[in-house]
């Protein structure tokens, strides 16, 4: 929370790596920001869930589109990032702990 903002800032960082040919990769990293303002009160658990999970769900389509637009503008023929269940992905255990 920052006093000069009318809410709070959430930042979603996406790192996408694509193989563009044998032995060559392209890495695109984006940061998508959103300012969220709440009207009314939330209990602490709901507030935490919104900040840690729901903001990412809301910002994901914008981050996905940004990666696609960077690829298009640079002339790279990259597949689009998939539509994913962000909530499930963020709740998943790391592969080394599964």
N, CA, C and O of each residue as an XYZ file, in Angstrom:
392
protein
N       0.850     -1.187      0.000
C       0.000      0.000      0.000
C       0.891      1.245      0.000
O       1.898      1.309      0.705
N       0.498      2.219     -0.801
C       1.220      3.488     -0.834
C       0.193      4.596     -0.683
O      -0.883      4.536     -1.277
N       0.521      5.604      0.107
C      -0.434      6.662      0.405
C      -0.896      7.413     -0.831
O      -2.056      7.817     -0.904
N       0.000      7.614     -1.822
C      -0.381      8.406     -2.989
C      -1.211      7.630     -4.011
O      -1.769      8.235     -4.928
N      -1.306      6.303     -3.874
C      -2.125      5.499     -4.778
C      -3.517      5.307     -4.179
O      -3.668      5.220     -2.960
N      -4.541      5.242     -5.049
C      -5.893      5.051     -4.537
C      -6.201      3.595     -4.205
O      -7.372      3.218     -4.181
N      -5.221      2.787     -3.956
C      -5.403      1.374     -3.656
C      -4.053      0.744     -3.424
O      -3.218      1.306     -2.715
N      -3.826     -0.417     -4.013
C      -2.511     -1.041     -3.899
C      -2.068     -1.511     -5.272
O      -2.883     -1.774     -6.156
N      -0.771     -1.609     -5.425
C      -0.162     -1.988     -6.691
C       0.178     -3.470     -6.663
O       0.790     -3.954     -5.711
N      -0.218     -4.189     -7.705
C       0.164     -5.592     -7.866
C       1.013     -5.693     -9.128
O       0.715     -5.051    -10.135
N       2.058     -6.491     -9.073
C       2.977     -6.637    -10.185
C       3.109     -8.119    -10.514
O       3.454     -8.925     -9.649
N       2.833     -8.478    -11.773
C       2.953     -9.857    -12.238
C       4.123     -9.927    -13.205
O       4.120     -9.256    -14.237
N       5.127    -10.738    -12.877
C       6.279    -10.924    -13.742
C       6.133    -12.252    -14.471
O       5.869    -13.285    -13.856
N       6.308    -12.213    -15.792
C       6.242    -13.418    -16.620
C       7.561    -13.552    -17.363
O       8.031    -12.607    -17.995
N       8.143    -14.721    -17.280
C       9.346    -15.036    -18.046
C       8.994    -16.186    -18.976
O       8.654    -17.282    -18.530
N       9.081    -15.920    -20.282
C       8.758    -16.938    -21.281
C       9.998    -17.212    -22.114
O      10.646    -16.288    -22.606
N      10.318    -18.479    -22.266
C      11.483    -18.859    -23.059
C      11.019    -19.769    -24.186
O      10.297    -20.740    -23.961
N      11.446    -19.441    -25.404
C      11.058    -20.182    -26.591
C      12.315    -20.641    -27.327
O      13.298    -19.904    -27.400
N      12.285    -21.857    -27.871
C      13.363    -22.276    -28.762
C      12.993    -21.789    -30.159
O      11.949    -22.164    -30.693
N      13.838    -20.961    -30.748
C      13.523    -20.398    -32.067
C      14.200    -21.162    -33.202
O      13.782    -21.065    -34.356
N      15.238    -21.916    -32.877
C      15.879    -22.853    -33.808
C      16.825    -23.703    -32.965
O      17.041    -23.416    -31.787
N      17.373    -24.724    -33.554
C      18.281    -25.597    -32.821
C      19.435    -24.759    -32.268
O      20.121    -24.059    -33.012
N      19.632    -24.843    -30.977
C      20.721    -24.133    -30.329
C      20.464    -22.657    -30.062
O      21.366    -21.959    -29.598
N      19.268    -22.163    -30.338
C      18.977    -20.735    -30.116
C      17.641    -20.590    -29.398
O      16.637    -21.187    -29.788
N      17.652    -19.789    -28.347
C      16.441    -19.539    -27.568
C      16.158    -18.048    -27.521
O      17.055    -17.221    -27.682
N      14.912    -17.729    -27.300
C      14.463    -16.353    -27.105
C      13.812    -16.303    -25.725
O      12.988    -17.154    -25.392
N      14.177    -15.321    -24.940
C      13.571    -15.158    -23.616
C      12.927    -13.778    -23.562
O      13.568    -12.764    -23.841
N      11.667    -13.761    -23.203
C      10.927    -12.515    -23.052
C      10.477    -12.434    -21.595
O       9.881    -13.371    -21.064
N      10.771    -11.303    -20.960
C      10.334    -11.085    -19.585
C       9.493     -9.821    -19.551
O       9.912     -8.777    -20.050
N       8.329     -9.914    -18.972
C       7.452     -8.752    -18.856
C       7.029     -8.566    -17.405
O       7.040     -9.501    -16.604
N       6.665     -7.353    -17.104
C       6.079     -7.019    -15.801
C       4.784     -6.270    -16.097
O       4.789     -5.239    -16.770
N       3.698     -6.792    -15.594
C       2.389     -6.188    -15.795
C       1.899     -5.687    -14.445
O       1.849     -6.440    -13.472
N       1.544     -4.426    -14.394
C       1.127     -3.807    -13.131
C      -0.366     -3.508    -13.149
O      -0.946     -3.208    -14.193
N      -0.957     -3.595    -12.001
C      -2.349     -3.217    -11.829
C      -2.514     -2.513    -10.499
O      -1.901     -2.894     -9.502
N      -3.338     -1.492    -10.488
C      -3.673     -0.809     -9.235
C      -5.091     -1.244     -8.871
O      -6.029     -1.063     -9.647
N      -5.225     -1.806     -7.704
C      -6.510     -2.322     -7.241
C      -6.989     -1.503     -6.052
O      -6.228     -1.194     -5.135
N      -8.253     -1.167     -6.095
C      -8.858     -0.414     -4.992
C     -10.057     -1.191     -4.481
O     -10.885     -1.671     -5.255
N     -10.130     -1.302     -3.190
C     -11.212     -2.048     -2.551
C     -12.212     -1.063     -1.953
O     -11.840     -0.063     -1.340
N     -13.460     -1.368     -2.146
C     -14.519     -0.602     -1.502
C     -15.120     -1.527     -0.452
O     -15.659     -2.582     -0.788
N     -15.033     -1.150      0.778
C     -15.506     -2.010      1.857
C     -14.356     -2.778      2.475
O     -13.197     -2.592      2.102
N     -14.676     -3.621      3.400
C     -13.652     -4.358      4.143
C     -13.680     -5.831      3.771
O     -14.722     -6.385      3.420
N     -12.511     -6.446      3.856
C     -12.371     -7.888      3.690
C     -11.717     -8.451      4.943
O     -10.909     -7.784      5.590
N     -12.071     -9.668      5.274
C     -11.373    -10.305      6.391
C      -9.933    -10.561      5.947
O      -9.668    -10.637      4.748
N      -9.008    -10.695      6.884
C      -7.589    -10.834      6.536
C      -7.293    -11.984      5.569
O      -6.450    -11.833      4.684
N      -7.961    -13.120      5.716
C      -7.707    -14.263      4.832
C      -8.136    -13.946      3.398
O      -7.416    -14.267      2.453
N      -9.294    -13.324      3.229
C      -9.772    -12.956      1.896
C      -8.894    -11.884      1.274
O      -8.628    -11.920      0.072
N      -8.445    -10.935      2.077
C      -7.556     -9.887      1.591
C      -6.238    -10.498      1.102
O      -5.732    -10.125      0.043
N      -5.698    -11.418      1.861
C      -4.452    -12.079      1.491
C      -4.620    -12.872      0.198
O      -3.762    -12.814     -0.682
N      -5.729    -13.617      0.080
C      -5.985    -14.393     -1.135
C      -6.101    -13.477     -2.335
O      -5.567    -13.785     -3.401
N      -6.789    -12.353     -2.183
C      -6.941    -11.437     -3.304
C      -5.579    -10.904     -3.744
O      -5.275    -10.876     -4.937
N      -4.772    -10.486     -2.791
C      -3.469     -9.900     -3.125
C      -2.510    -10.931     -3.714
O      -1.758    -10.614     -4.636
N      -2.526    -12.145     -3.202
C      -1.551    -13.144     -3.622
C      -2.001    -13.990     -4.798
O      -1.159    -14.570     -5.484
N      -3.294    -14.080     -5.056
C      -3.785    -14.996     -6.073
C      -4.697    -14.312     -7.085
O      -4.457    -14.389     -8.289
N      -5.719    -13.658     -6.611
C      -6.711    -13.098     -7.523
C      -6.137    -12.004     -8.419
O      -6.541    -11.880     -9.576
N      -5.208    -11.215     -7.904
C      -4.583    -10.182     -8.738
C      -3.864    -10.809     -9.923
O      -3.936    -10.294    -11.039
N      -3.170    -11.922     -9.685
C      -2.476    -12.609    -10.778
C      -3.465    -13.152    -11.802
O      -3.200    -13.108    -13.003
N      -4.595    -13.661    -11.339
C      -5.631    -14.166    -12.246
C      -6.130    -13.034    -13.149
O      -6.319    -13.228    -14.349
N      -6.336    -11.876    -12.576
C      -6.830    -10.718    -13.336
C      -5.769    -10.212    -14.313
O      -6.098     -9.846    -15.442
N      -4.506    -10.187    -13.897
C      -3.436     -9.628    -14.728
C      -2.913    -10.587    -15.792
O      -2.314    -10.134    -16.768
N      -3.115    -11.898    -15.641
C      -2.552    -12.881    -16.570
C      -2.900    -12.605    -18.040
O      -1.990    -12.625    -18.869
N      -4.149    -12.352    -18.409
C      -4.431    -12.129    -19.839
C      -3.650    -10.947    -20.424
O      -3.272    -10.973    -21.595
N      -3.413     -9.928    -19.624
C      -2.652     -8.766    -20.098
C      -1.173     -9.122    -20.264
O      -0.542     -8.708    -21.237
N      -0.619     -9.883    -19.324
C       0.771    -10.310    -19.429
C       0.949    -11.232    -20.636
O       1.924    -11.108    -21.376
N       0.028    -12.132    -20.829
C       0.059    -13.064    -21.968
C       0.022    -12.292    -23.278
O       0.787    -12.586    -24.196
N      -0.854    -11.316    -23.368
C      -0.965    -10.505    -24.587
C       0.295     -9.682    -24.823
O       0.697     -9.480    -25.969
N       0.920     -9.207    -23.752
C       2.150     -8.421    -23.891
C       3.269     -9.263    -24.496
O       3.981     -8.798    -25.386
N       3.428    -10.493    -24.022
C       4.452    -11.380    -24.592
C       4.164    -11.611    -26.080
O       5.078    -11.557    -26.903
N       2.921    -11.864    -26.419
C       2.554    -12.077    -27.818
C       2.814    -10.855    -28.681
O       3.248    -10.984    -29.826
N       2.557     -9.683    -28.148
C       2.769     -8.447    -28.906
C       4.258     -8.170    -29.109
O       4.660     -7.708    -30.178
N       5.073     -8.446    -28.102
C       6.518     -8.284    -28.257
C       7.017     -9.225    -29.353
O       7.812     -8.822    -30.202
N       6.561    -10.461    -29.338
C       6.972    -11.417    -30.373
C       6.537    -10.922    -31.753
O       7.318    -10.984    -32.702
N       5.320    -10.439    -31.874
C       4.824     -9.954    -33.158
C       5.642     -8.764    -33.647
O       6.032     -8.716    -34.814
N       5.903     -7.798    -32.757
C       6.624     -6.592    -33.163
C       8.069     -6.877    -33.554
O       8.646     -6.159    -34.371
N       8.650     -7.913    -32.980
C      10.034     -8.242    -33.312
C      10.135     -9.212    -34.485
O      11.236     -9.554    -34.916
N       9.011     -9.647    -34.992
C       9.011    -10.537    -36.146
C       9.294    -11.989    -35.815
O       9.546    -12.791    -36.714
N       9.256    -12.337    -34.546
C       9.482    -13.725    -34.167
C       8.197    -14.523    -34.342
O       7.122    -14.083    -33.935
N       8.313    -15.665    -34.932
C       7.164    -16.532    -35.156
C       7.041    -17.476    -33.961
O       7.397    -18.652    -34.039
N       6.534    -16.939    -32.860
C       6.428    -17.709    -31.625
C       4.986    -18.126    -31.392
O       4.062    -17.399    -31.755
N       4.789    -19.285    -30.794
C       3.427    -19.674    -30.443
C       2.929    -18.807    -29.295
O       3.728    -18.327    -28.491
N       1.627    -18.602    -29.209
C       1.106    -17.816    -28.086
C       1.285    -18.578    -26.775
O       1.294    -19.808    -26.749
N       1.423    -17.828    -25.704
C       1.418    -18.471    -24.392
C       0.045    -19.097    -24.187
O      -0.958    -18.563    -24.660
N      -0.006    -20.207    -23.497
C      -1.298    -20.882    -23.336
C      -2.225    -20.132    -22.394
O      -1.797    -19.343    -21.551
N      -3.489    -20.402    -22.566
C      -4.464    -19.977    -21.576
C      -4.350    -20.999    -20.451
O      -4.516    -22.197    -20.676
N      -4.071    -20.533    -19.261
C      -3.857    -21.456    -18.148
C      -4.806    -21.124    -17.004
O      -5.346    -20.022    -16.913
N      -4.987    -22.099    -16.147
C      -5.727    -21.889    -14.908
C      -4.729    -21.300    -13.909
O      -4.053    -22.034    -13.187
N      -4.646    -19.981    -13.879
C      -3.641    -19.291    -13.069
C      -3.768    -19.674    -11.601
O      -2.766    -19.904    -10.923
N      -4.968    -19.741    -11.127
C      -5.190    -20.073     -9.708
C      -4.603    -21.450     -9.383
O      -3.929    -21.616     -8.366
N      -4.859    -22.426    -10.242
C      -4.342    -23.781    -10.021
C      -2.821    -23.810    -10.152
O      -2.142    -24.485     -9.379
N      -2.290    -23.080    -11.125
C      -0.844    -23.037    -11.346
C      -0.132    -22.442    -10.131
O       0.889    -22.971     -9.691
N      -0.657    -21.359     -9.594
C      -0.017    -20.720     -8.447
C      -0.128    -21.549     -7.175
O       0.703    -21.428     -6.274
N      -1.142    -22.381     -7.102
C      -1.313    -23.245     -5.922
C      -0.559    -24.559     -6.042
O      -0.493    -25.316     -5.073
N       0.012    -24.851     -7.206
C       0.701    -26.129     -7.430
C       2.016    -26.177     -6.665
O       2.656    -25.150     -6.433
N       2.399    -27.360     -6.284
C       3.691    -27.553     -5.633
C       4.785    -27.507     -6.700
O       4.546    -27.911     -7.838
N       5.975    -27.024     -6.355
C       7.097    -27.088     -7.300
C       7.327    -28.537     -7.748
O       7.077    -29.469     -6.985
N       7.803    -28.725     -8.982
C       7.989    -30.072     -9.525
C       8.902    -30.923     -8.657
O       8.683    -32.129     -8.545
N       9.913    -30.333     -8.042
C      10.827    -31.108     -7.216
C      10.218    -31.499     -5.873
O      10.822    -32.257     -5.114
N       9.007    -30.977     -5.572
C       8.327    -31.334     -4.322
C       7.045    -32.125     -4.561
O       6.373    -32.522     -3.609
N       6.704    -32.356     -5.827
C       5.448    -33.046     -6.156
C       5.526    -34.515     -5.842
O       4.558    -35.244     -6.058
